[in-house]
Amino acid sequence: MNISELAARLQLSPSTVSRVLSGSAAKYRISPTTANRVREAAGRYGVAPDPLGASLRRGKLGMAGFLAPDITNPFFSALARSIELELRQHGITVQLCDSAENPMTELELLEQMRSRRLDGLILAPVGRASPALTQAIQSAGLPLLLIDRILPGLDVPTVSLDNAAAGRLAASHLIATGHRRIACLRGDHESHTDRERFHGVERTLFDADLPLRAEWIQGSGYSREAGLEGARKLFLARSRPDAVIALSGQGTLGLLEAAQEAGLRIPDDLSLVAFDEQPWSAFVAPPLTTVVQPVDAMAKLAARTLLLLMEGRAAEPDQGVFPARLHHRSSVMPRPAPASCGTTDVYGNSDGAPGI
């Protein structure tokens, strides 16, 4: 039985029944006797108000969206879970979509989520800026913020890691432990996040007057497959590095596979610092030294900022930049300082740096 059928049975208007069941009897001066009749009959026949219909009449669904680039990546699944838990406490459910690291899919899903009249949206972009994506975000017509892979130049609130500082943190640790031939396994070069992390690594090596061979810079995407392909090239270098920084979690998986293929032992042959703490980081052999992002803190700030936006309150752009921390484990082995080290610039000009 629905509200209209119950109203007919009680010989009342559907609006009267709906107002009683939504708790608005006093507001509309419905007599206590009538209200009690409606509630008693509704309980007997199992009739309840339609929350979706009420939400639509208020112009609110009580639903927000989270668009992630790869929900199979443990970092984004953890981020999604923390965002969902935080918003749920405020009566907001979360619709999750996965763009599969595809910019075209991202645009399509963004349009679909916009058309569903969501109350707000948290977007973790694929990371590639484009006029089409900028236009889609600016014309979304709903409260929106960016998290993790931000897109510079957009006047929207953002929550992210201080990626340049995180790159410096990883490189500084390897330098402090005696490493001089440090390589970098990158993610998507078109991503602001990857560029900032790489810039932090590159600048730290430059300041320490350490070589950075072109062949020690590999990787072209955030997937395990991209990490595997890049690491294979890295291990074929004329002068193999003694340490590598993997700038993405999924790329680290590919690197570990390539190291096994090449018969390289970590950390005996190659020290490794990986970005992002993974569920398995402490349990592989050896346990991985990782650059850790504060996932829960980032998710909570994103959720709370979105709630402010949904209430029509202002939130400052670029307000949430978090520092990374380094989790020391045994994938980094201290190296003795070499007697000398040849130098090679990023363009591959060498004066004869020794190989392993």
C-alpha positions as CSV (number, residue, x, y, z in Angstrom):
1,M,0.0,0.0,0.0
2,N,1.3,3.5,-0.8
3,I,0.5,6.9,0.6
4,S,-2.3,7.6,-2.0
5,E,-4.0,4.3,-1.2
6,L,-3.8,4.9,2.5
7,A,-5.2,8.3,2.1
8,A,-8.2,6.9,0.1
9,R,-8.8,4.3,2.8
10,L,-8.8,7.0,5.5
11,Q,-10.8,9.4,3.3
12,L,-8.1,12.0,3.6
13,S,-6.0,13.8,1.0
14,P,-2.6,12.3,0.1
15,S,-0.9,15.6,1.1
16,T,-2.4,15.3,4.6
17,V,-1.1,11.8,5.0
18,S,2.3,12.7,3.6
19,R,2.6,15.7,6.0
20,V,1.8,13.6,9.0
21,L,4.3,10.9,8.0
22,S,7.0,13.4,7.4
23,G,6.6,14.9,10.8
24,S,4.9,18.2,9.6
25,A,1.4,17.7,11.2
26,A,1.8,20.6,13.6
27,K,3.3,22.9,10.9
28,Y,0.2,22.4,8.8
29,R,-2.2,22.5,11.7
30,I,-3.4,18.9,11.3
31,S,-5.4,17.9,14.4
32,P,-3.8,15.4,16.8
33,T,-6.8,13.1,16.3
34,T,-6.2,13.0,12.5
35,A,-2.5,12.6,12.9
36,N,-2.9,9.7,15.3
37,R,-5.3,8.0,12.8
38,V,-2.8,8.4,10.0
39,R,0.2,7.1,12.1
40,E,-1.8,4.1,13.4
41,A,-3.0,3.1,9.9
42,A,0.5,3.6,8.4
43,G,2.0,1.3,11.0
44,R,-0.7,-1.3,10.5
45,Y,-0.3,-1.3,6.7
46,G,3.5,-0.7,6.6
47,V,3.3,2.7,4.8
48,A,6.3,5.0,5.1
49,P,7.2,8.3,3.5
50,D,9.2,8.4,0.3
51,P,12.6,9.8,1.3
52,L,13.7,10.2,-2.3
53,G,10.6,12.1,-3.2
54,A,11.0,14.4,-0.2
55,S,14.7,14.9,-1.1
56,L,13.8,15.9,-4.6
57,R,11.2,18.3,-3.5
58,R,13.8,19.9,-1.2
59,G,16.3,19.9,-4.2
60,K,18.6,17.6,-2.2
61,L,19.3,13.9,-2.7
62,G,21.5,13.4,0.4
63,M,24.1,11.9,-2.0
64,A,27.6,12.9,-3.1
65,G,29.9,11.4,-5.7
66,F,33.5,10.3,-5.6
67,L,35.1,9.8,-9.0
68,A,38.4,7.9,-8.7
69,P,41.0,7.1,-11.4
70,D,41.5,3.5,-10.3
71,I,39.6,1.9,-7.5
72,T,41.7,-1.3,-7.7
73,N,44.6,0.9,-6.4
74,P,44.7,0.4,-2.6
75,F,45.4,4.1,-2.1
76,F,42.2,5.1,-3.8
77,S,40.1,2.4,-2.3
78,A,41.3,3.5,1.2
79,L,40.6,7.1,0.3
80,A,37.1,6.2,-0.9
81,R,36.3,4.2,2.2
82,S,37.4,7.1,4.5
83,I,35.4,9.6,2.6
84,E,32.3,7.4,2.6
85,L,32.6,6.8,6.4
86,E,33.0,10.5,7.1
87,L,30.0,11.6,4.9
88,R,27.8,8.8,6.2
89,Q,28.0,10.3,9.7
90,H,26.3,13.4,8.2
91,G,23.6,11.5,6.4
92,I,25.2,11.6,3.0
93,T,25.6,8.5,0.9
94,V,28.4,8.2,-1.7
95,Q,28.1,7.1,-5.3
96,L,31.5,5.7,-6.5
97,C,32.7,5.8,-10.1
98,D,36.0,4.6,-11.6
99,S,37.5,6.4,-14.6
100,A,40.1,3.5,-15.1
101,E,42.9,6.1,-15.7
102,N,41.2,7.1,-18.9
103,P,40.7,10.8,-19.6
104,M,37.8,10.2,-21.9
105,T,36.0,8.0,-19.5
106,E,36.6,10.6,-16.8
107,L,34.8,13.2,-18.9
108,E,31.9,10.9,-19.6
109,L,31.5,9.9,-15.9
110,L,31.8,13.5,-14.8
111,E,28.9,14.5,-17.1
112,Q,26.8,11.5,-15.9
113,M,27.4,12.4,-12.3
114,R,26.5,16.0,-12.9
115,S,23.2,15.0,-14.6
116,R,22.2,12.9,-11.7
117,R,21.7,16.0,-9.6
118,L,24.1,14.9,-6.8
119,D,24.6,17.3,-3.9
120,G,28.3,17.4,-4.4
121,L,31.3,15.7,-5.9
122,I,34.9,14.8,-4.9
123,L,37.1,14.3,-7.9
124,A,40.4,12.5,-7.9
125,P,41.4,13.3,-11.5
126,V,43.4,11.0,-13.8
127,G,45.8,13.9,-13.6
128,R,45.9,15.2,-17.2
129,A,44.8,18.8,-17.6
130,S,42.8,19.6,-20.7
131,P,40.5,22.4,-21.8
132,A,37.6,19.9,-22.0
133,L,38.1,18.8,-18.4
134,T,38.5,22.3,-17.2
135,Q,35.3,23.3,-18.9
136,A,33.5,20.2,-17.4
137,I,34.6,21.1,-13.9
138,Q,33.8,24.8,-14.2
139,S,30.3,24.1,-15.6
140,A,29.5,21.2,-13.3
141,G,26.9,23.3,-11.4
142,L,27.4,21.5,-8.1
143,P,29.7,21.8,-5.1
144,L,33.0,20.2,-6.2
145,L,36.6,19.7,-4.9
146,L,39.7,17.9,-6.2
147,I,41.8,15.5,-4.2
148,D,45.2,13.9,-4.7
149,R,46.1,14.6,-8.4
150,I,45.2,18.2,-8.6
151,L,44.9,20.4,-11.7
152,P,46.6,23.7,-11.3
153,G,44.8,26.8,-12.4
154,L,41.3,25.8,-11.4
155,D,39.6,27.9,-8.8
156,V,38.2,25.0,-6.8
157,P,39.2,23.7,-3.3
158,T,41.9,21.0,-3.4
159,V,43.3,18.4,-1.0
160,S,46.6,17.0,-1.8
161,L,50.1,15.9,-0.7
162,D,53.0,18.2,-0.9
163,N,54.4,16.1,-3.7
164,A,57.6,18.0,-4.3
165,A,58.6,17.8,-0.6
166,A,57.7,14.1,-0.7
167,G,60.1,13.6,-3.6
168,R,62.8,15.4,-1.7
169,L,62.1,13.2,1.3
170,A,62.6,10.0,-0.6
171,A,65.8,11.2,-2.4
172,S,67.3,12.7,0.8
173,H,66.9,9.3,2.6
174,L,68.8,7.5,-0.1
175,I,71.5,10.1,-0.2
176,A,71.8,9.9,3.6
177,T,72.3,6.1,3.4
178,G,75.2,6.4,1.0
179,H,73.5,5.9,-2.4
180,R,74.9,7.8,-5.3
181,R,73.4,6.2,-8.4
182,I,69.7,6.9,-7.8
183,A,67.0,6.2,-10.4
184,C,63.4,7.2,-10.7
185,L,60.5,5.1,-11.9
186,R,57.9,7.7,-12.8
187,G,54.1,7.6,-13.3
188,D,52.2,9.6,-15.9
189,H,54.5,12.4,-17.0
190,E,51.4,14.6,-17.9
191,S,50.2,14.4,-14.3
192,H,51.0,17.4,-12.1
193,T,51.5,15.0,-9.2
194,D,54.1,13.0,-11.0
195,R,55.9,16.1,-12.2
196,E,56.0,17.5,-8.7
197,R,57.3,14.3,-7.2
198,F,60.0,14.0,-9.9
199,H,61.0,17.6,-9.5
200,G,61.5,17.1,-5.8
201,V,63.8,14.1,-6.5
202,E,65.6,15.8,-9.4
203,R,66.3,19.0,-7.4
204,T,67.6,17.1,-4.4
205,L,70.0,15.1,-6.5
206,F,71.1,18.3,-8.3
207,D,71.8,20.0,-5.0
208,A,73.8,17.0,-3.8
209,D,75.9,17.2,-7.1
210,L,74.8,13.6,-8.0
211,P,74.4,12.3,-11.5
212,L,71.1,11.6,-13.1
213,R,71.4,9.6,-16.3
214,A,68.6,9.8,-18.8
215,E,68.5,6.0,-18.7
216,W,67.8,6.1,-15.0
217,I,64.5,7.9,-15.6
218,Q,61.9,5.4,-16.7
219,G,58.2,4.8,-16.4
220,S,55.2,6.3,-18.2
221,G,52.1,5.5,-16.3
222,Y,50.5,4.5,-12.9
223,S,49.7,0.9,-13.7
224,R,51.6,-2.2,-12.7
225,E,52.2,-2.9,-16.4
226,A,53.7,0.5,-17.0
227,G,55.9,0.0,-13.9
228,L,57.0,-3.4,-15.2
229,E,57.9,-2.0,-18.6
230,G,59.8,1.0,-17.2
231,A,61.7,-1.1,-14.7
232,R,62.8,-3.6,-17.3
233,K,64.4,-0.7,-19.3
234,L,65.9,0.6,-16.0
235,F,67.7,-2.7,-15.4
236,L,69.1,-2.8,-18.9
237,A,70.9,0.5,-18.3
238,R,74.7,0.5,-19.2
239,S,75.4,1.5,-15.6
240,R,72.7,0.1,-13.4
241,P,71.6,2.3,-10.4
242,D,72.1,1.2,-6.8
243,A,68.7,2.6,-5.7
244,V,65.4,3.5,-7.2
245,I,62.4,5.6,-6.1
246,A,59.1,4.4,-7.4
247,L,56.7,7.3,-7.6
248,S,53.5,5.3,-7.5
249,G,52.2,2.3,-5.6
250,Q,51.1,0.2,-8.6
251,G,54.3,1.0,-10.4
252,T,56.1,-0.5,-7.4
253,L,54.4,-3.8,-8.1
254,G,55.8,-3.8,-11.7
255,L,59.3,-2.9,-10.4
256,L,59.3,-5.8,-8.0
257,E,58.3,-8.2,-10.8
258,A,61.0,-6.8,-13.1
259,A,63.6,-7.1,-10.3
260,Q,62.7,-10.8,-9.9
261,E,62.9,-11.4,-13.6
262,A,66.4,-9.8,-13.7
263,G,67.6,-11.8,-10.7
264,L,68.1,-8.6,-8.6
265,R,67.8,-8.8,-4.9
266,I,66.4,-6.0,-2.9
267,P,68.1,-4.4,-1.0
268,D,71.4,-6.3,-1.7
269,D,71.6,-5.3,-5.4
270,L,69.1,-2.4,-5.4
271,S,67.6,-0.3,-2.6
272,L,64.0,0.8,-3.1
273,V,61.8,3.6,-1.7
274,A,58.2,3.3,-2.8
275,F,55.4,5.9,-2.8
276,D,52.3,5.0,-0.9
277,E,51.8,2.6,1.9
278,Q,50.1,-0.5,0.6
279,P,48.4,-3.3,2.5
280,W,51.3,-5.6,1.6
281,S,54.2,-3.1,2.1
282,A,55.2,-4.6,5.4
283,F,54.8,-8.2,4.4
284,V,56.8,-8.5,1.1
285,A,60.4,-9.7,1.4
286,P,62.0,-7.4,2.2
287,P,59.4,-5.0,3.8
288,L,59.3,-1.8,1.9
289,T,60.5,1.7,2.9
290,T,57.6,3.9,1.8
291,V,56.6,7.5,1.4
292,V,53.3,7.6,3.3
293,Q,50.4,9.9,2.5
294,P,48.0,10.6,5.4
295,V,45.0,9.1,3.7
296,D,42.5,9.4,6.6
297,A,43.3,13.0,7.3
298,M,43.1,13.9,3.6
299,A,39.8,12.1,3.2
300,K,38.3,13.7,6.3
301,L,39.3,17.2,5.2
302,A,37.8,16.5,1.7
303,A,34.5,15.3,3.2
304,R,34.2,18.2,5.6
305,T,35.1,20.7,2.9
306,L,32.5,19.3,0.6
307,L,29.9,19.5,3.4
308,L,30.7,23.2,3.8
309,L,30.3,23.7,0.0
310,M,27.0,21.8,0.0
311,E,25.8,24.2,2.8
312,G,26.7,27.2,0.6
313,R,29.6,28.2,2.7
314,A,33.0,29.2,1.2
315,A,36.1,27.1,1.2
316,E,39.5,28.4,0.2
317,P,41.1,27.0,-2.9
318,D,44.3,25.0,-2.3
319,Q,43.6,24.9,1.4
320,G,44.7,21.3,2.1
321,V,48.3,20.5,1.5
322,F,49.6,17.6,3.6
323,P,53.2,16.6,4.4
324,A,54.3,13.1,3.7
325,R,56.3,10.9,6.2
326,L,58.8,8.2,5.5
327,H,58.2,4.7,6.9
328,H,61.7,3.2,7.3
329,R,61.9,-0.6,6.6
330,S,64.6,-2.9,5.2
331,S,64.3,-2.3,1.4
332,V,67.0,0.3,1.8
333,M,70.5,-0.9,2.6
334,P,73.2,1.6,3.5
335,R,76.0,1.8,1.0
336,P,79.6,2.7,1.7
337,A,80.7,6.0,0.1
338,P,82.5,5.3,-3.2
339,A,86.0,6.5,-3.7
340,S,84.8,8.4,-6.8
341,C,81.7,8.6,-8.9
342,G,81.6,9.6,-12.6
343,T,79.0,12.2,-13.6
344,T,76.4,12.0,-16.2
345,D,73.8,14.6,-16.8
346,V,70.1,14.1,-17.6
347,Y,70.9,14.1,-21.3
348,G,73.2,11.1,-21.1
349,N,76.6,12.8,-21.4
350,S,79.0,10.6,-19.3
351,D,82.5,10.8,-18.0
352,G,82.4,7.1,-17.2
353,A,80.3,6.4,-14.1
354,P,81.1,2.8,-12.9
355,G,78.5,0.0,-13.3
356,I,77.5,-2.5,-10.7
